[in-house]
Amino acid sequence: MAWASSFDAFFKNFKRENKILSEETAILIKHYVKENNLQKAISVIHNALRDIENAPLNIAVTGETGAGKSSFINAIRGLGQEEEGAAPTGSIEKTMKRTPYPHPKLPKVTIWDLPGIGSTNFPPQNYLREMKFAEYDFFIIVSATRFKENDAQLAKAIEKMKMNFYFVRTKTDNDLYNEQKSKPKTFNKETILRNIREDCSKHLCHALSSEPQIFLVCNFDVSDFDFPNLETTLLSELPAHKRHVFALSLQSVNEDIIKVKRDSLKQRVLLEAVIAGTLATIPLGGMISDDIENLDETFNRYRSYFGLDDASLEKIAEDFNISVNEFKVHLRFPHLFAEGKDESLEYKLVKYIEHVSSVTGGPVATGMYFGKTYYLQNLFLDTAANDAIALLNKEALFEKKVGPYISKPPDYWE
């Protein structure tokens, strides 16, 4: 079958840290394909997809009182401090026991707010046991000043249990503002950031065997400082089957994150297409409208992942003091399946497939792209990702007209 010959080529297009299949699983699938045992290959894919879909992700966040722990939790969940479901913030320690905060769009992702070890009477080892350390995928240790001895000892205890931990220094924007206000003549942003890192590192190195990486962040702007780097680091160090749900939980703050989401979803779509049996060319005739109707729920989920859902767009439209319908005129996805005078939906889709076939050389397109559900989803993913990238510079979006409704192919096809 055509998909078998193109399966390996497809997944080679993605960076190792972005793949949602482990190397072992990919090797096993290739082995069964070479043996022409497609039933076994599909069984492995089915199990891998089940693990990906059902994988819970539990993130533990701890830190001293006033470190900005709750604000950080709200930031990675994409919630404002006053929105419903946000973790309560303030200078008084409100967390005296571990508290779960589910992601607003992904119920399998939970961020756990743990009391700072300094506010308990537990030594690091007992603290981890009391906080049920085995239930978390990784720990984030938060500070707003320098990291304390307690933070270093906790990290050392986590390290002994072979779990990942990350140091996050919050309120970086406040430090820069204060320095610029007090020393306007000698103010140098890069020097101050370097000094903050070195100061944090100095206090941690005494207890840890290696120099830890420290991420400087602002809880109120997740696109600034090291926040995007923190997210991509966490993504690369997670087990393959948990990368997908974490990728979808990330805020679309830069082009790289948006592409990670798009590529993660494209991998899942291919796996689903194989399981569903879209293994051969299917004509494009009269069932297009049915396909679109059946995919509405899927497309709405994709919109949400890329920040294109109605609630998100309404917030953006409010910033420009226009209606959401007026704002949608400048995006591609709302018009993707509208049949214009010159181009029917069928024509648009055929053109898209022909374009992909010419770029890939044919094998992938012949086996998979003619499965309507498969390539419709890919077309929508490309369009949604392009819209999300355009939204990063909202002002520029208004300066040019909406282009053709066929999105350009992603970078890895060029």
LOTI-234684 format. One record per residue: x, y, z of N, C-alpha, C in turn. Coordinates in pm, whole numbers, plus 50000, padded with zeros to 5 digits. Each point is the difference from the previous one (the first is absolute). Layout:
XYZXYZXYZ/...
***
This chain:
500834988050000499175012050000500875012550000/499485010449935500815012049978500415006650130/499104999850101500345006950125501214993950067/500184986749982501114993150064501345005449951/500115002249867501265004949944500275014450038/498955007650031500195014350031500005003050149/499664990150083499875002350145501315005050059/501094992949970501305003850056500435013749950/499785002549869500385012949942499245011450066/498734997650031499175010450063500575004150135/500304990350086500455003250135501445005050004/500774997649895501365005549994499975015249983/498865005449961499895014449978499945007950131/499864993150113499835007050128501254998450086/500315010450076501124999350094499704989550106/501064993950052499834989350100499205004950118/500295012350048499335004950120498545003649977/499555000149874498615003149971499194987749959/500654988649990499294987949956499134994650112/498804995349963499094994650101500064984750005/500844994149914500294985650008501424998350053/500204990950093501354997350049500804992949891/501335000650012500864993249903499724985049998/499774994450119499744985550009498724996349925/498955008150018498734997249932500155001449849/500695010449956500215002149857500784988449938/501034995350070500814988749951499144987449990/499154997850100499144988150000499025000549882/499435011549973499075001449888500724997149869/501215005949984500774997749877500354985349983/500304993350112500334985749995498814992049945/498815002550052498824992649955499655003349854/500245012649963499735003849861500944992449906/501314999350037500964992749917499644985249990/499464994750108499574985950001498674998249929/499435010949951498695000049933498884995450093/500225002050131498984996450098499275012950039/499145004749910499345012850020499014999650116/499454988450027499064998850113500725003050131/501214994550016500785002750121500425014750005/500395005549885500415014149996498865009050044/498814997349950498845008350037499664998250147/500204987850052499754997650143500925008750086/501285000849961500965008450074499595014649992/499605004549880499575013849983498775002850085/499074990550002498785001850080500335001750148/500914991550051500395001050141500715013150030/500865004249906500725012650019499035011850002/499044999849910499015010749995499155000350126/499664988350051499234999250125500805006250115/501304996950006500855005750106500095015149987/500125004949876500095014449977498725007050042/498874994249963498705006250029499674999850149/500464989650071499604998350140501075004650099/501125005149950501115003450090499655012050088/500004998250133499825011650089501325007350015/499945013050026501205007850024499815007650130/500884997650096499915006350132501285007850028/499845013150017501135009050020499945005550141/501074998250077500055005150137500755013250004/499395010150064500625013250013500135003250148/501215003150043500205003350141500925012150011/499965006650114500835011950021499605007150127/500865009250043499765007250124498835009849985/499445004250112498935010050001500455012849929/499125005149914500295012549930500874998649877/500304987549960500884997849885499285001649866/498675001350004499255000949875499594986449947/499904990450093499674986249962498614999149938/499005006050064498634999349948499865007349867/500675011549988499975007449873500654991849889/501074992850034500664991449902499064988749956/499294994050094499044989449968498925005349908/499505011850027498985006049913500575002849861/501275004249995500625003249871500114987749911/500434988850056500154988149915498654993749967/498955003950073498654995449965499295009849907/500645011449972499405009849910498855007650061/500015001650133498915006950068500495013150063/499175010449994500285012450072499774998050148/500565008950081499944998250145498585000950055/499105006749927498625001950049498994991249927/500494991349911499074991449926499534988450087/498844994849963499434988850073500954988049995/500244993950115500874988250007501475003250021/500365012950004501405003950018500444996850143/501284996750015500574997950133500045013350073/499555000450127500005012750074501425005150023/500195013049982501335005950015500025009550119/501205003350046500155009050114501294997050073/500375008750092501284998650070499934990450118/498784995950038499854990850113499924985849946/500734990850062499994986049956498594994450012/499424996749884498644994650000499994984949982/501144994349961500054985649971500624992850118/499194993250079500514992250112499924985049972/499394996549890500014986149953500025000349848/500384989149939500105000149853498615002249940/499955008549900498725004149942500054998349848/499064992449941500044998149854499305011349925/500585004049888499385009749910500004994149859/498854995249954499944994049866500165010649892/500574996049888500115008949885498605002749947/499665012549965498625003249960499544993349872/500944995949913499614993849872500384985349990/500894995350088500504986349991499894993450137/498924992750024499754994450134501054990250049/500814994349910501034990650044501275006950048/500055013349984501165007750047499625006850132/500764997150105499745005850132501285006350054/499905012350045501125006750067499704999750150/500944994850077499814998550145500775011150072/499295007350082500595010550083500404993750133/501314999350027500494994050124500465011050095/499774998450128500525010050095501515000549994/500565012050013501465001250002500574992050115/501154993749976500574991450104500325008150125/500255013049984500295008550115498795002450088/498794997449946498785002250079499534987050066/500804989249987499664987250065501124996350096/499744989750077501034995150092500694987549948/499784996949872500554987749944501425002249947/500924990950025501275000149925499704996049856/500935002849905499714997749858499444986249968/500604989250057499534986549967498564997850049/499705004450121498644998550054499025009049925/500495011749959499155009349924499534993249871/500914993749929499654993349874499004988750023/500194992650108499074989150029498625005550034/499965010450082498735006150039499275006049880/500765005249907499435006449880499764989949887/500204987050028499734989349903500825002049873/501345000850018500905003549890499874990849879/499654987350021499984990449889498915003149898/499065008750035498875002749910500315010849896/501175006650010500295011349911500964996049889/499875006949888500924997849889501275008250015/499905011650061501195008050032499625010750101/501045005650062499825010650101500525013349945/499315010750033500485013649973500145007250134/501225004450029500285006950126500115014949970/499135007950063499845014249966500595008850110/500705010649958500485010050096499885013849935/499845010250085499955013849948501285007550033/500884993850081501285006450032501094989749970/500864997250093500974989249980499414987050055/500454989049946499534987050049500684996950133/499214994650092500474997650137500564985950015/500584997550115500554986850031498924989349991/498805003450049498894990449992499714995949855/500045009849907499754997149859501044990349945/501275002550034501084991549952499904985950057/499684999050131499894986850062498814992249942/498935007149971498844993549938500384994749862/500705008249922500434995749867500914987850009/500874999950099500914988750019499224987250031/498965001450084499174988350033499234995149877/499515009349918499294996249877500954993049904/501225005349990501014994349910500324985750038/500114997350131500284986450046498924990149959/498795004949986498884991549958499864999549848/501025005549930500064999549854498785006649935/499625011350055498915007949942500555013549955/499335006149903500455012849947499475011650083/500835010250013499595012250070500575012049925/499355011450016500405012149928499865012050094/500985009049993499975012050083499465011749917/498975006650052499395011349931500085012450089/500635010349949500145012650075498975009949943/499005003550081498915008649955500315014950024/499075008449961500065014650025501235006549939/500484994449890501175005749933499705014049950/498785002349953499635013349951500095010550110/499624996050123500085009450113501455004050027/500904990249995501425002950025500555009849896/499664997849875500495008849895499435014150016/498725000650032499365013150020500675007650115/500224993250111500615006550118501425004849970/500764991749927501375003849966500035012149907/499104999949901499965011049905499575013050068/499104998650097499505011850073501085005850090/500744991050066500985004750097501355003449937/500344993649886501305002449936499835002049849/499305010749961499695001849857501255001949912/501075005450054501195002849918500804987349973/500064991250096500834987949984499174987649970/498695001749984499124988449979500414992349874/500154986750016500294991149887499234987050022/499014997749919499094988750019500754986750004/500874997549902500674987049992500914997650121/500655010650045500884998650119499184996350123/498875006350017499154997250117499484985749995/499554995649883499504986249988501114990050030/501205002849949501134991050028500314999650149/499955011550066500285000550144498954992250080/498745001049959498934992550069500264985049988/500354995549880500274985749979501174995450088/501065007949996501204996150075499754999650150/499205009550048499695000350143499174987850041/499014996849917499184988150028500844987349995/500844999249899500824988149980500994998150115/500595011050045500984999350108499424993650125/498755003550032499384994950122499554985549986/499884995249877499574986149978501174990549986/501105005049946501134991249968500634993650123/499855006350116500584994350122499404986450031/498714998349970499314987650037499904990049884/500065005149876499794991349885501324996449933/500034988349940501234995149938500305006949868/499005005749937500205006749871499375013950004/500395008449906499445013449994498624999449936/498965003750073498654998449947499645010949899/499124996649906499475010149908498905007750073/500045013249988499025008550068499245008049895/498694999950009499155006849903499445012850062/500305011349939499495012850047498695002849927/498945002950076498695001949936499275012050059/499005004349923499015009550049498654993049992/499314998950112498734992650004498895006749920/500195012649966498935007449932500265001749850/501114994649953500284999949856500804987449968/499284989549961500654987049978500804999649869/500005010949924500825000349879501365006450027/500205005050122501215007650031501024991650076/501255004549997501104993750074500114985149964/500084991150103500284985849974498764991249997/498815005950006498804991650009499894990649879/500145004949876499934990649886501084989250006/501205003750044501094990350011499704989650106/499395004150110499574990650104499034989849942/499025004749924498994991049944500614990049904/500895004549911500604990749905500954990250069/500655004550108500864991050078499184989050066/498905003850063499124990150062499494990249896/499635005049885499474991649892501034989749957/501255004249982501034991049948500384989350101/499805002650130500444990550102498884990950052/498795001949947498904991050036500094987049921/499434989050052499894987849919499185002949874/500304993149891499385003049871498485000250007/499394990350071498544998949997499315011250080/500805007850079499405011150075500255013549934/500805000049894500315012749934498775006249936/499124991449947498875005149925499095008650088/499604994850114499075007450085500675012550056/501314999350028500685011950050500125010649891/500294995849877500085009549888498695007549984/498884992850011498695006549983499695009650115/500614997750117499725008650116500765013349993/501005000949913500845012049995499245011849940/500335011950045499425012249943500705002949867/499225004749902500565002949866500725013450003/501175000450066500685012850023501045003149894/500424990249922500945002849892499824989749889/500655002549889499824991649882500474985750024/501094998350076500524986650026498994991450075/499375005850104499014992550078498814996249913/499555009249916498864997349911500344988449906/501224999949948500404989249909500124986750073/500435000450125500064987750081498604994150016/499015008650029498614995350011499534993949869/500245007549892499564995349869500614986449967/501314998650022500684987549965499564988550089/499765003050127499534989650092498644994849955/499115009249964498664996049954500084992649866/500905003949913500144993249871500434985450021/500884997750096500424986350028498834991650050/499225005950091498854992650051498984997349890/499775009949914499044998349891500434988549909/501304999149972500464988949915499754986650067/500314999050129499774987450073498524996549999/499155009850021498564997549999499534995749861/500595006149896499604996549865500364985649967/501164995650046500404986149978499034990550070/499705003150127499094991550075498614999849937/499565011349952498665000949941499914992749867/501144996449945499974992449876500065008549876/500435012850014500125008249879501344996949935/500064988449937501274994849951500115000349848/498995004749933500044999949854499315012449947/500175002549873499395011649937498504999050005/499345011250045498545000850003499605011849913/499084998049906499605011249915499465011750081/500095011949943499595012050072498535003649980/499244991949933498655003949963499075003150114/498764999649984498875005850071499874998950148/501014995250078499774999050144500785010550076/500495010249931500825010250066499245007050110/498755003749974499235007350102499804991450124/499814986849981499854991050115501294999850081/501144999449931501284999850069500175012550086/499665011449941500155012650073499105000150123/498784995449983499064999850112500524991050111/500544988249963500484990650100501255005250070/500755008749931501255005050057499845013150077/498795005250006499785012750069500554999950142/499694989350073500434999150140501524999750009/500634992449911501464999349997500615013649969/499465006749901500535013149962499835010150113/498904999250072499805009150113501054997850108/500374987350021501074997050095501315006149952/500294998349873501245005649944500025015250015/498875006449973499925014550017500385004050143/499494992450095500275002950141501494998650030/500644989549947501434997850025500845011649950/499575006249888500785010849940499525013950043/499065000450097499505013050046499105006849899/499304991949918499105005449898498544997250033/499734995050121498614997750040499305013450018/498684999750001499235012550004500335008550122/500154993450116500285007650123501325007649987/501034993449945501315006549983499925011349899/499294997649889499895010249896499195012050048/499014997550084499205011150054500875009450083/500934994150077500905008450081500885008649912/500514994049891500875007649910499195010949929/498784996449955499165009749930499685011950091/499814997350130499735010850095501175009850006/501234994749991501185008750003500005009849884/499434995749886499965008749882498675007349987/499134997650100498695006750002499184997049874/500034987449958499184995649887499294987150039/499024995949920499294987550029500864988249959/499714988550059500774988049968499834996149853/498835002649944499784996949857500855008949911/500145012750038500865008949924501464995450009/500374994950116501374995550019500284987449919/499024990949992500194987349929500265002149851/499575011349946500225002749858501494999449967/500845003250097501445000849977500704986650022/499254989550033500584986750022499614990749886/500754989349985499724990649892499014989150038/500124994950123499244987950032498485001749988/499395011850032498545000849989499514998449857/500885002749901499604999849860500474987449929/500674991250072500674988749936499064991549917/498814997450051499074991049931498835007449935/500155013149987498965007649930500254999149851/498974996549925500154998649856499825013549933/501075005149940499935012849931499544998149856/499935011149927499524999449862500994992749910/501295001750030501014994849909500544986450041/499974996950129500614987650046499054992550091/499634988049961499204991550088500934993850104/499414994750106500804993350102500784988649939/499344992349913500674988749937501245004649925/499875011149927501135005149922501155004150093/499675006850109501025004350095500764988050057/499254989550036500634988350060500874992649900/499534998849876500794993349897501305007749976/499895013349995501195008249981501004998050114/499474999150121500864998250117500744986649992/499274989549964500604986749991501054999649889/499675006249886500955000249889501295007150042/499855010950077501155007650045500874991450092/499364993250096500744991550093500684988649925/499284994049903500574988849923501255004449926/499965011949942501155004849923501195002650091/499745004250125501095002850093500584987350058/499144990550038500484987850065500504989749901/499685001549874500424990149902499004988849984/498925000550071498914990849972499674989550102/500974992650061499644988350082499025003050112/500245010750076499105003150111498635003649947/499995008649896498725004649946499194988549944/500684991049928499244989149938499334991250103/500714997450110499464990750099499035006150097/500245012950037499265005450113499195012549968/500505008749915499365013049984498654999349932/499734988849936498704998749938498974994350095/500374997750123499014996950102499405013250045/498725002049972499395013350020500185005250142/499664991850098500105004650138501445004150033/500974992349950501405002750032500455013449945/499815002249871500575012249947499145012250030/498704998250025499195011350046500545005250133/500344990850089500535004150130501355006949983/500844994749910501305006449977499845013949941/499065001349908499745013149941499555009950107/499124995450088499525008950107501135003350097/500854990150034501105002550092500985010349944/500334998749872500905009849938499385013950003/498715000749968499325013049996499925006050140/499614991950099499905004950138501365004550052/501054992349972501345003950045500435013149936/499735001649871500355012649932499245011850060/498724997950033499225010650064500565003450138/500374989650075500555002350135501315007849991/500834996949899501255007449980499705014549963/499005002049914499615013649961499535008050121/499344993350096499495006950117501105004850094/501224994749983501115004750083500285014849974/499705004449879500135014249967498655004849948/499105002750093498605002849965499875012449911/500835010250026499905012249920500284997149853/501044991749975500364996949861498894992249930/499224992750077498904992149943499005009049929/499845012150049499025009249941500565007549879/501304998749977500625007849893499934993149865/499694987149998499954993049872498734991849990/499604997549878498774992549978500244985350026/498904992750027500104985650019500444993749869/500984991150008500524993549879499114988649957/500494992249905499204988449954499784990450115/498924992349991499634991650113500794987050005/500934998249910500854988250004501295004050069/500264994550117501185003950076501264994649933/501095006950021501274995049947500394987550076/500774990949938500414987850071500955003650114/500034991950107500895002850112501454998749960/500905005350085501425000649968500604986449966/499554989450070500664987249981499654993549868/499125006049922499714994949865500755007749894/500735010350040500635008649900501404995049968/
***
